[in-house]
Amino acid sequence: MADIKHSQIDLSTGINMHIAEAGEGPAVIFCHGFPELWYSWRHQIPVVAEAGFRAIAPDMRGYGGTDAPPNAEDYTLELICDDMVALLDSLGVDDATFVGHDWGGAVVWNMAQHHPSRVSAVAGINTPAGRRPPINPLDAMKMDPGRFDYQLYFQDEGVAEAELGGDVRRTMSLMLRTSKPEDRLDVIGMTSGVRDRGGLLVGLPDDVERSIMLTEDDLNTFVSAFERTGFRGGLNWYRNHGRNWEWGAAVDGQDITQPALMVTAGKDGVLLPSMTEGMEDWIPNLSRGHIEDCGHWTQQEEPEELNRILGNWLKSL
């Protein structure tokens, strides 16, 4: 397998970014979500590199070895996409295939619309691409929180930071779990009714075994990173729904015309496969993959199947 090398890059956006990369060839940029790291793509980077690509996985703004500005407004999708453009510039790459999961999915779909000349192809893992809604998504959540109540809980600065950072090993052990019966926690219950419960992890076990998808070294990698950085950077991504919605007006109604891939997971309790319905209407070159027996953390829970889907699509480009 290809060796993964690490570097720190000073971006023109003022952010110092940590990246992990392997291989040579057309660039594939992997964008992780919350609460994760470049390390979430550890199963994909060597495989994609061996297939003839330059696989690059940054710690996104606010995470791991990348700078974490203090203010919530420093984490708009506009600024985070600017980081991705600056990363390409720093690497001397004209355009790349962007692959994103969770919040990283929001990044890559927005890259395809706002910076189309820098995106040769785009793939969303679990995260759908959606047309700009008629109202601020935060206002919509307030009217009908449901399984997105956790995002309302995340709005108050310092509250979720204190809860999640109080026992990072417990936090990561509870959050990073598969959909398998012997491993599963009730993710839907976990993300709904959060404010009434008084916290995301309230009522969940104090002592929990690590997930079957993680080795002890894997868990330690996540725990040590978040013990060092805390969760504020990642949580700040959730505090820009209004700003992101306003930014989206510039590309409202614009199709995504690049080759695209949407991979859904049948057991994701938040990003439901049904949320991807209708994407073909405005993404004409969309391919699909589906992993039925898989929860939210697709690239870690079912890496071989995701690598198969992703590899076949990359070869088709």
C-alpha positions as CSV (number, residue, x, y, z in Angstrom):
1,M,0.0,0.0,0.0
2,A,1.1,3.6,-0.7
3,D,2.7,5.4,2.2
4,I,0.9,8.3,3.6
5,K,2.9,11.5,4.1
6,H,2.0,14.5,6.1
7,S,2.6,18.2,5.6
8,Q,1.6,21.7,6.9
9,I,0.6,24.2,4.3
10,D,0.2,28.0,4.8
11,L,-2.8,28.9,2.7
12,S,-3.5,32.3,1.2
13,T,-6.7,32.4,3.4
14,G,-4.4,32.7,6.4
15,I,-5.0,29.2,7.6
16,N,-2.2,26.8,8.3
17,M,-3.6,23.4,7.1
18,H,-2.5,19.9,7.9
19,I,-2.9,17.4,5.0
20,A,-2.2,13.7,4.6
21,E,-1.6,12.4,1.1
22,A,-0.4,9.5,-1.0
23,G,0.1,8.7,-4.6
24,E,0.6,10.5,-7.9
25,G,-1.8,11.4,-10.6
26,P,-5.1,13.4,-10.8
27,A,-5.9,14.9,-7.4
28,V,-8.7,13.6,-5.3
29,I,-9.5,15.8,-2.2
30,F,-11.2,14.0,0.7
31,C,-13.2,16.3,3.1
32,H,-14.3,15.0,6.4
33,G,-17.2,16.0,8.7
34,F,-18.0,16.3,12.4
35,P,-16.4,15.3,14.7
36,E,-13.7,13.7,12.6
37,L,-10.2,14.2,11.1
38,W,-8.3,13.4,7.9
39,Y,-7.9,10.0,9.6
40,S,-11.5,9.1,8.8
41,W,-10.3,8.5,5.2
42,R,-7.4,6.2,6.3
43,H,-9.0,3.2,4.5
44,Q,-9.5,5.2,1.2
45,I,-6.3,7.1,0.8
46,P,-4.0,4.2,0.1
47,V,-6.5,2.4,-2.2
48,V,-7.2,5.5,-4.2
49,A,-3.4,6.2,-4.4
50,E,-2.8,2.7,-5.7
51,A,-5.4,3.2,-8.4
52,G,-3.3,6.0,-9.9
53,F,-4.5,9.1,-8.1
54,R,-3.0,11.7,-5.7
55,A,-5.2,11.2,-2.7
56,I,-5.2,14.2,-0.3
57,A,-7.1,14.4,3.0
58,P,-6.9,17.7,4.9
59,D,-7.8,18.3,8.5
60,M,-10.6,20.8,7.7
61,R,-10.6,24.3,9.3
62,G,-11.1,23.9,13.0
63,Y,-9.9,20.3,13.3
64,G,-6.7,18.4,14.2
65,G,-3.5,19.9,12.9
66,T,-5.3,22.7,11.0
67,D,-5.8,26.2,12.4
68,A,-9.0,26.8,14.4
69,P,-10.0,30.5,14.4
70,P,-11.9,31.5,17.5
71,N,-15.1,33.1,16.0
72,A,-18.1,31.3,14.7
73,E,-18.3,33.5,11.6
74,D,-14.9,32.2,10.6
75,Y,-16.5,28.9,9.7
76,T,-18.9,29.7,6.8
77,L,-19.0,27.4,3.9
78,E,-17.7,30.3,1.8
79,L,-14.5,30.6,3.8
80,I,-14.1,26.8,4.0
81,C,-14.5,26.5,0.2
82,D,-11.9,29.3,-0.1
83,D,-9.6,27.1,2.0
84,M,-10.1,24.3,-0.6
85,V,-9.3,26.7,-3.5
86,A,-6.2,27.9,-1.7
87,L,-5.2,24.4,-1.1
88,L,-5.3,23.6,-4.8
89,D,-3.4,26.7,-5.5
90,S,-0.7,25.8,-2.9
91,L,-0.4,22.3,-4.4
92,G,-0.2,23.6,-8.0
93,V,-3.4,21.7,-8.9
94,D,-5.8,23.2,-11.4
95,D,-8.8,21.1,-10.6
96,A,-9.6,18.0,-8.5
97,T,-12.2,15.4,-7.8
98,F,-13.8,16.3,-4.4
99,V,-15.2,13.6,-2.1
100,G,-17.0,14.7,1.0
101,H,-18.8,13.1,4.0
102,D,-21.1,14.8,6.5
103,W,-20.2,18.5,6.6
104,G,-17.5,17.7,4.1
105,G,-20.3,16.7,1.8
106,A,-21.7,20.2,2.1
107,V,-18.3,21.5,1.2
108,V,-17.8,19.5,-1.9
109,W,-21.3,20.1,-3.3
110,N,-20.8,23.9,-2.8
111,M,-17.4,23.7,-4.4
112,A,-19.0,22.2,-7.5
113,Q,-21.4,25.2,-7.7
114,H,-19.3,28.1,-6.5
115,H,-16.0,27.1,-7.9
116,P,-16.9,24.8,-10.9
117,S,-13.6,25.4,-12.7
118,R,-11.7,23.8,-9.8
119,V,-13.9,20.8,-9.5
120,S,-13.5,18.1,-12.2
121,A,-15.9,15.7,-10.4
122,V,-17.7,15.5,-7.1
123,A,-18.9,12.8,-4.7
124,G,-21.1,13.0,-1.6
125,I,-20.9,10.2,0.9
126,N,-24.3,10.2,2.9
127,T,-24.6,14.0,2.4
128,P,-27.1,14.9,-0.2
129,A,-26.9,17.9,-2.5
130,G,-30.0,20.1,-2.2
131,R,-31.5,23.1,-3.9
132,R,-31.4,26.3,-1.8
133,P,-34.4,26.2,0.5
134,P,-36.9,29.1,0.6
135,I,-36.1,30.0,4.2
136,N,-33.0,30.0,6.4
137,P,-32.5,26.3,7.4
138,L,-32.1,27.3,11.0
139,D,-35.5,28.8,11.1
140,A,-36.9,25.6,9.5
141,M,-35.3,23.5,12.2
142,K,-36.8,25.7,14.9
143,M,-40.3,25.1,13.5
144,D,-39.8,21.3,13.2
145,P,-36.6,20.2,15.0
146,G,-37.1,16.4,14.8
147,R,-33.8,14.5,14.4
148,F,-32.0,17.9,13.8
149,D,-32.6,19.1,17.3
150,Y,-29.0,18.5,18.1
151,Q,-28.1,21.3,15.7
152,L,-30.2,23.7,17.7
153,Y,-28.4,22.6,20.9
154,F,-25.1,23.3,19.1
155,Q,-26.1,27.0,18.6
156,D,-25.2,28.2,22.1
157,E,-21.5,28.8,22.2
158,G,-19.7,27.0,25.0
159,V,-22.6,24.6,26.0
160,A,-21.9,21.7,23.6
161,E,-18.2,22.4,23.9
162,A,-18.3,21.7,27.6
163,E,-20.4,18.6,27.3
164,L,-18.4,16.9,24.5
165,G,-15.1,18.0,25.9
166,G,-15.8,16.9,29.4
167,D,-14.8,13.2,28.6
168,V,-13.5,13.0,25.1
169,R,-13.0,9.3,25.2
170,R,-16.6,8.7,26.1
171,T,-17.8,11.3,23.5
172,M,-15.9,9.7,20.7
173,S,-16.8,6.1,21.8
174,L,-20.5,7.1,21.9
175,M,-20.6,9.0,18.6
176,L,-18.3,6.9,16.3
177,R,-20.3,3.7,16.1
178,T,-21.6,1.4,13.4
179,S,-25.2,0.4,12.6
180,K,-24.5,-3.2,13.4
181,P,-26.8,-4.6,16.1
182,E,-24.0,-5.5,18.5
183,D,-22.5,-2.0,18.1
184,R,-25.4,0.3,17.6
185,L,-26.8,3.1,19.7
186,D,-30.1,4.8,18.9
187,V,-28.8,7.5,16.6
188,I,-32.2,9.0,15.9
189,G,-32.9,9.2,19.6
190,M,-29.5,10.5,20.2
191,T,-30.0,13.5,17.9
192,S,-33.6,14.4,18.6
193,G,-34.9,15.9,21.9
194,V,-31.4,17.0,22.8
195,R,-32.4,20.3,24.3
196,D,-35.1,18.7,26.5
197,R,-32.6,16.1,27.7
198,G,-30.1,18.7,28.5
199,G,-27.4,17.4,26.2
200,L,-26.5,15.2,23.3
201,L,-25.0,12.4,25.4
202,V,-27.3,12.7,28.4
203,G,-28.8,9.3,29.4
204,L,-26.2,7.3,27.4
205,P,-23.7,5.0,29.2
206,D,-20.8,6.4,31.1
207,D,-18.7,3.4,30.3
208,V,-18.9,2.2,26.7
209,E,-16.8,-0.1,24.6
210,R,-15.2,1.4,21.5
211,S,-16.9,0.6,18.3
212,I,-16.1,-2.5,16.3
213,M,-15.0,-0.3,13.4
214,L,-12.2,1.2,15.5
215,T,-9.0,-0.3,16.8
216,E,-7.7,1.0,20.0
217,D,-5.1,3.0,18.0
218,D,-7.9,4.4,15.9
219,L,-9.9,5.6,18.9
220,N,-6.8,7.0,20.5
221,T,-6.0,9.0,17.4
222,F,-9.4,10.7,17.6
223,V,-9.3,11.2,21.3
224,S,-5.9,12.7,21.5
225,A,-6.7,15.2,18.7
226,F,-9.9,16.4,20.3
227,E,-8.4,16.5,23.8
228,R,-5.9,18.9,22.3
229,T,-8.2,21.1,20.2
230,G,-11.6,20.7,21.9
231,F,-14.8,20.8,19.8
232,R,-15.3,24.5,19.3
233,G,-13.9,24.6,15.8
234,G,-16.1,21.7,14.6
235,L,-19.2,23.1,16.4
236,N,-18.7,26.5,14.8
237,W,-19.6,24.9,11.4
238,Y,-23.1,24.5,12.7
239,R,-23.4,28.2,13.7
240,N,-23.5,29.6,10.1
241,H,-26.7,28.3,8.6
242,G,-28.0,31.8,8.0
243,R,-24.7,33.0,6.4
244,N,-24.4,29.9,4.3
245,W,-28.0,30.3,3.1
246,E,-27.4,33.9,2.1
247,W,-24.2,32.9,0.3
248,G,-26.2,30.2,-1.6
249,A,-28.3,32.9,-3.3
250,A,-25.5,33.5,-5.8
251,V,-25.9,30.0,-7.3
252,D,-29.6,29.5,-6.7
253,G,-31.0,27.4,-9.5
254,Q,-27.6,26.6,-10.9
255,D,-27.1,22.9,-12.0
256,I,-24.1,20.8,-11.1
257,T,-22.9,19.6,-14.4
258,Q,-19.7,17.8,-13.4
259,P,-19.6,14.0,-13.2
260,A,-21.1,13.3,-9.7
261,L,-21.6,10.4,-7.3
262,M,-24.1,10.1,-4.5
263,V,-23.5,7.2,-2.0
264,T,-26.3,6.6,0.4
265,A,-26.3,4.5,3.6
266,G,-29.4,2.6,4.5
267,K,-29.0,2.8,8.3
268,D,-27.9,6.5,8.6
269,G,-30.5,7.9,11.1
270,V,-29.9,11.5,10.2
271,L,-28.8,11.8,6.5
272,L,-31.6,9.5,5.1
273,P,-31.3,8.1,1.6
274,S,-34.7,9.7,0.9
275,M,-33.1,13.1,1.2
276,T,-31.3,12.5,-2.1
277,E,-34.5,12.1,-4.1
278,G,-34.6,14.4,-7.1
279,M,-30.9,15.1,-7.3
280,E,-30.9,13.8,-10.9
281,D,-33.2,16.7,-11.8
282,W,-30.4,19.2,-11.5
283,I,-27.3,17.0,-11.5
284,P,-27.6,15.3,-14.9
285,N,-24.3,13.4,-14.7
286,L,-25.1,11.7,-11.4
287,S,-24.2,8.2,-10.6
288,R,-25.3,6.4,-7.4
289,G,-24.1,3.9,-4.9
290,H,-26.0,2.5,-1.9
291,I,-24.8,0.5,1.1
292,E,-27.9,-0.8,2.9
293,D,-26.3,-2.2,6.0
294,C,-24.4,0.9,6.9
295,G,-24.8,3.8,9.3
296,H,-23.5,7.3,9.3
297,W,-19.7,6.7,9.3
298,T,-19.6,5.0,5.9
299,Q,-16.0,5.3,5.1
300,Q,-15.0,3.7,8.4
301,E,-17.9,1.2,8.8
302,E,-17.9,-0.3,5.3
303,P,-14.6,0.8,3.8
304,E,-14.3,-2.1,1.3
305,E,-17.7,-1.5,-0.2
306,L,-17.2,2.2,-0.3
307,N,-13.8,1.7,-1.9
308,R,-15.4,-0.5,-4.5
309,I,-18.1,2.0,-5.4
310,L,-15.7,5.0,-5.3
311,G,-13.0,3.1,-7.3
312,N,-15.3,2.1,-10.1
313,W,-16.6,5.6,-10.4
314,L,-13.1,7.2,-10.4
315,K,-12.1,4.8,-13.1
316,S,-15.1,5.8,-15.2
317,L,-14.1,9.5,-15.2
